[in-house]
Amino acid sequence: MKSISIGLFAFFIGCSAPTKNFPPATTSIEAGRNYLEACLQGDFEKAVAYAATSETMKSQTATTEKTYRALDKEGRSSFRQASIVILDITDEDSLHTRMNFQYSLDKKPRQIEIEKTNGKWLVVAVKE
């Protein structure tokens, strides 16, 4: 009986979905880069880890994921191979940073806002 209990316990642990712990960003630039790279790679679990929990960011990340998933295999491959080109970084103060960037894929200027909240740097807005 004891071996059955141990076997079931091991089975349930083995079947549970692993959760990934992404290290917190130590700088605003790292948070922004991690978020953007995760979106390009299609790793939206990682992108969420570097995004604020606001409804705006949840919606933005979900929209980005929907767009990414709608691409064909070739389109997703192009995204994964694209680079982030940082155009300008502005530290508004010690807790707020604005990063202007573009992807090598389309050269369209974009902007993200990064904020330090509860000791963690997180992306709080993405502007196309």
C-alpha positions in Angstrom: 0.0 0.0 0.0 2.8 2.4 0.9 4.5 1.8 -2.5 1.3 2.6 -4.3 1.0 5.9 -2.4 4.6 6.8 -3.3 4.0 5.7 -6.9 0.9 7.9 -7.2 2.6 10.8 -5.6 5.5 10.6 -8.0 3.1 10.2 -10.9 1.2 13.4 -10.0 4.4 15.4 -9.6 5.7 14.1 -12.9 2.5 15.0 -14.7 2.1 18.5 -13.3 2.9 21.3 -15.7 6.3 22.8 -14.9 6.4 26.5 -14.1 9.2 28.6 -15.3 10.8 31.1 -13.0 12.3 33.9 -15.0 14.9 36.0 -13.2 13.8 39.5 -12.5 15.3 42.2 -14.7 18.0 44.2 -12.9 17.6 47.2 -15.3 14.9 48.8 -17.3 16.7 48.0 -20.5 16.9 44.4 -19.6 13.2 44.2 -18.8 12.3 45.8 -22.1 14.7 43.7 -24.1 13.5 40.5 -22.4 9.8 41.4 -23.2 10.5 42.3 -26.8 12.7 39.2 -27.5 10.2 36.9 -25.9 7.5 38.3 -28.2 9.7 37.8 -31.2 10.5 34.2 -30.2 6.8 33.4 -29.5 7.5 32.8 -25.8 4.6 34.6 -24.4 4.9 33.0 -21.0 8.3 34.8 -20.7 6.8 38.0 -22.1 4.2 38.0 -19.4 6.9 37.6 -16.8 8.4 41.0 -17.9 5.1 42.8 -18.3 3.0 44.6 -15.8 -0.1 42.9 -14.7 -2.4 45.7 -15.8 -5.3 45.0 -18.1 -3.6 47.2 -20.8 -0.5 45.0 -20.8 -2.5 41.8 -20.6 -4.5 42.9 -23.7 -1.4 44.1 -25.5 0.5 40.9 -25.0 -2.6 38.8 -25.9 -3.0 40.8 -29.1 0.6 40.3 -30.0 0.3 36.6 -29.3 -2.8 36.3 -31.5 -1.0 38.1 -34.3 2.0 35.9 -33.9 0.0 32.6 -33.9 -1.9 33.7 -37.0 1.3 33.8 -39.0 2.3 30.9 -41.1 5.5 28.9 -40.5 7.6 31.3 -42.6 6.2 34.4 -40.9 7.0 33.0 -37.4 10.4 32.1 -38.6 11.0 35.7 -39.8 10.0 37.0 -36.4 12.3 34.6 -34.6 15.2 35.8 -36.7 14.5 39.5 -36.4 16.6 41.8 -34.2 15.6 44.6 -31.9 17.2 47.9 -32.9 17.1 50.4 -30.0 16.8 53.9 -31.4 16.7 55.9 -28.1 16.4 55.4 -24.4 15.1 58.1 -22.1 15.2 57.8 -18.3 12.4 60.0 -17.2 13.4 59.5 -13.6 14.9 56.6 -11.5 11.6 54.6 -11.8 10.5 55.3 -15.4 12.2 54.6 -18.8 11.0 55.1 -22.3 12.6 53.0 -25.1 12.2 53.8 -28.8 13.0 50.9 -31.0 12.2 49.1 -34.2 12.5 45.5 -35.4 14.9 44.7 -38.2 12.0 43.0 -39.9 9.9 46.0 -40.7 11.8 49.1 -39.5 8.5 50.6 -38.0 9.3 52.9 -35.0 7.7 51.7 -31.8 8.0 52.7 -28.1 7.7 50.9 -24.8 7.5 52.3 -21.3 9.2 50.5 -18.5 8.6 51.1 -14.8 10.0 49.9 -11.6 7.2 48.7 -9.4 7.6 46.9 -6.1 11.3 46.6 -6.8 10.8 44.9 -10.2 11.3 46.5 -13.7 8.3 45.7 -15.9 7.0 46.9 -19.3 3.9 49.0 -18.6 3.0 50.2 -22.1 3.7 49.3 -25.8 3.0 52.0 -28.5 3.0 51.2 -32.1 
